[in-house]
Amino acid sequence: MTPDLPGRLRAALEARLEGVSRRDLAARADRVSRAYRGGAGSAGVVLGADDALAYALARLPATYAADMAVFAATAEAAPDFAPTTLLDAGAGPGTASWAAVETWGSLKSATLLDASPPFLALARELAAAGEGVLAGAAFRQADLTGAEALPAADLVVASYALAEIAPTAQGALIDRLWAACQGLLVLVEPGTPAGYERILAARARLIAAGATLAGPCPHAQACPLTPPDWCHFVQRLPRSRDHRIAKGAEAPFEDEKFIWIAAARATVAVTPFEARVLSPPRQAKPGVDLKLCVETGALEQRFVPRRDKAAYARARRLDWGDVI
């Protein structure tokens, strides 16, 4: 699976950008990004269609790339999972829905929830360029901190959404998302220490509720990492010219840091694995050093010597985030 935007989504975004000042979008994107980093939610930041478009131009490609990496790993962990219904909670411009449809061809219907009317309007406009599921998706304005039950779905996704929820309300939202989930619940957050803490809290709550972890952890024990270390992963993606302008960047690529968790109902078969690589493998002449989270719940530094030809051949192909 590729981190590149699907052709239809890219074309729809480019069509929406026709005649729009890139300078103005770049200024709006910078304002929106700074506000988000300061802890503001979309309701107070994305005030109109131009703000939603600026956000999409600056953030949609990286969010999509992270979602695709997470969904690919989740699909590998649960290869027989074939969802037909999708709930995208805190959907924004619909990024996670596009990635989910690319990953699971079995999907037949999707519901996208967001509190922001400008985001929902853009999500609906972009989805109209999709096929099948996306073109026929339902779009609902909803406050995720409300008390009403969320629509049930086989696959429930909340991508980069918890960061916008007050810490005191996040636990209740996790409970509601899990109650709506009939198969797999996937949460994706920025790969920052704060994002990691949000995922840790969700992880503990989901395990207590009886969920089976489908990733990234190979175990349900306490996380073995200690501050200042934190668990996160990276996905590299290409930047278009407009993307570079919106970001005020020169590099033709971007490295998106993210953290995630996938929780499965008992009806979903999850393939166990021995370990996950937690940082870039260090390759040297004597062999390969691997930082691993292993199935016993421990953190392990494993050296694979070059002289062990079979093991070395496998180890040198491993990358950050891969499973053993």
N, C-alpha and C positions, 0 to 999 in steps of 0.2 A: 504494500500500500504506500502511496506517495503523499508527502506533505503538501504538494502543490494543490492549489484550489482547483476544483472540477471546472471543466471548460464552460459549462453553462453558468456557474456562479461567477466566474471571472468575467464572462461577457456581460452578465447582468449588472455587475458592479461597475464595469467600464462604461456601460450605457448610461448608468445613473450619474456618472461623473462628467458626461458631455456638457460643455458650456459652463462648468463650475470652476470658479477661481481656485487654483491649487494653493495659492498663497493664503487665501482665506481659510481653506480646509486645513492647511498646516497649522495655522494659528489656533483654530478651533481644536484640532487634535491635541496640540500641546496643552491647551487649557484643560481639556477633558482628562488627559493623562495625569496632569499634576493634581487635579481634584480627586481622581480615583486613588492616586498614591497617598493623598492626604486623608483618605478614609471616607470620602463623600460617596453617596449612592447615586445611581443613575437618575433618580427623580429630581435631584437638585443640580445635576450636571448636564444631562442630555435634555435640553429645553425645547428643541425643535428638530425638524427634518435635517437641517444642515449639520447640527451637532451629531445626530445619529450617523449621518454619512461620514463625517470626519472620523468618528470613532471606528466605524467599519473599515475605512481605508487604512487607519493606523494599526488596528488591533485584530481585525478579522483574520488576516492570513496567519498570524502567529497562533491565535487561539485555535483555528482550524487544524494547524499542524500538530499542536499538542493533543487535541482531541483525537486525531487520527492515530497518533502513536499509542494513546491510551486504549482506544477501541480495538486496535490491532492486537495489543497484548491481552486484552480481555477476551477477544474472540479466540485467541490461541489457548487461553486457559479453560475456556468453555466451548469447545469446538462443535458440540451438538446443539448449542443454544440457537434457536431460530425464532427470534421475536417477531410478532406481527403488529404489535402496537407500541408506540413511543410516546413518552411524556418528557418534554424538554422544559424544565422548570428554571425560570430566570433566563429565558432563551436569548435575550438581546436581539441581534439581527438574524438569529436562527443558525448560527455557526455550527453548534453541536448537532443539530438536526441534519444538516448537510453531511457531516462526517459520519453520523450513524447510518444514514441511507447508503452511503458509499461502502460501509463495512458490512451491514446486514441486509442483503438483498431480499430477505424474507419479509421485511416491514411492509405493512399494508396501509397503516394510518398513523398520523402523528398529531399531537396536540402541543402547541407552543404557548407557554405562559410567561408573561412579563408585566411588571407594573408600569412600564414606560410606553405611552402611546406612540411616541416617535420611533422607538425601537420596533414595536409591533408593526407599525406601518411599513418600515423598511424591510422587516423580515417577510411580510406578506408580499411586498413588491419583488424581492429577490427570489422568493419561493415560486412565484409565478413562472419563473424561467426554468424551474425544475420539471421533472417528469413524475407522473404517478403520485407517490406519497406526498411529496412536497407541494406539488401543484394543488392537491386536494386537502392540505393540512388545515386544522382548526387553530385559530389564533384567539387567545383570551387574555384580557387584561386582568391581572390578579396580583394581590399583595401576598407574597410568600410567607409573610409573618401572620397571616390571618388564621382563623381557627377552623375554617371549613375544610372538609376532606378534599384531597387532590384527586384528579381523575386516575383511575387504575390503569396500568399499562405493564406489558411484559418487560419493557426496557425503560427505566427511569433515569434521566440524566440531569445533573446540575453542574454546569461547566462555568467556572469563574463566577459563581453566584453567591457562595457563602460569605465572601469578602464584603458583600454589600449588606449583610444581615448583622444586626447588633449581636454581640457575643452572647447576651442573655437570651436571645431568641433562636440561636442556632440549634440548640439541642432539640427544641420542639419541632423545628423544621425537618431535622434528620428523621425524627419519629414519623412525621407526616409523609415524607418521601418514601420511607421504608414501608409504611402502611399501604401506599399506592403501588408499590413494586410487587409484581407477580412473578418476576424472574430474576433480573439483575438490576442493581442500583449502582450507578457509576458517578463518582464525584471527582471533579478536576479543579485544582486551585493553582494560583501562582506558586512557583517554586522558591518561595521565600521562607524564612523562619516562621513568620506569622501564618503563611499558608500551610506549612507543615503542622503547626500546632492545631489549626482548624481540622485538618484531616485526621490527626491523632485523636482528637476529641470525638470526631464522628466515628472513627474506627472502634474506639472503646464502646461507644453506645450501640453500634451495630452488632458487635460481638456479643454484648450482653443481651441483645434482642434475638440471638440465635442465628445470625447470619454466618455463612461460610465465606471466607475471603478468597476472591479469585485473583487478587493482585493488589499492589505489587508485592505484598509480604508473602513469604513461603510458610508462615506460621501465624498463630493467633496469640502468641505470647506478647509480653510487653516489648515495645521497640527497644533494641539494644543500643541505639545511638544516644550519646550524651552531648549537651551543649559544650562548645558552640557548634558542633556538628549537627546537621539536619538532613533528612532524606529528601532528595529531589532528583529530577532527571532533565535532560536537555534534548530538544529537537531542533535541528538546523533546517531553515527554509530559505528559499530564494526571495529576494525583494524585487518587485517591479519598480520602474522609474517613479510612478506615482506613490508607491509605498515608501520609497526613499525620501521623496519630498515631504510626505506627511510626517515621517519620523525625524526629518532633519538629519539624515544619515548618508554617508558616502558608501559604506560597504554594501556589496551586492547580495549579502546574506544576513540572516539574523539567527541568533541562538536563543530559543524560547525555553526558559526554565519553568518546570511545572512539577506538581505532586498530585497524586491521585489515589483513589481506592475504589475497588469493585467488590460489591457484596452480593452474594447469591442466596436465593431461596433454596430450600432443601430439594426442590424439584429440578434444580439445575445441576448437572454433573460437572464438577470442577476437577481438572487434571492436576494432581499434586506435582510439585517440583522441588528439587534439592536446595537451590539457592538462587539469588538474584544479584547481579553485579551492581554495586552502589556508587561506583566512580569510574572514570576512564582507566582501563587496564594500563599498567606500566610495563612496557616491553623493553627489555635490555638483552644484551648478548647472552647472559646465563639462562634467561627464561622470562616468564610473565608473572607479574605480581597482580593479584586480584583482591579487591575489597568486597566481601560477600556478606549478605544477610542470609543465614542458613535456616533450614527447616526446624532445627532445635530451638530457635529463638535467639541464637548467639550472633555476634559480629565476628567474622573470621577474615584474617589476612592469609591468603593462600598463595604459595609460590609454586608455579608449575615449571620444572626445569626443562631446558631444551633437550636434554638427553632422553626424557620420556617422550618419544616422538609422537605417539598417538595422542596423549593428553595435551602435549604442546600444540599440536596441530589444531585441536579443538579450542584451546585457550586463546590462541592468537587471533582467532576469528570472533571472539567475544567482544561486545561493546558495552558501554554504560547502559544499564537497564535490561540487558539480556538475562535470560534464565538459564540455569544449568539443570 
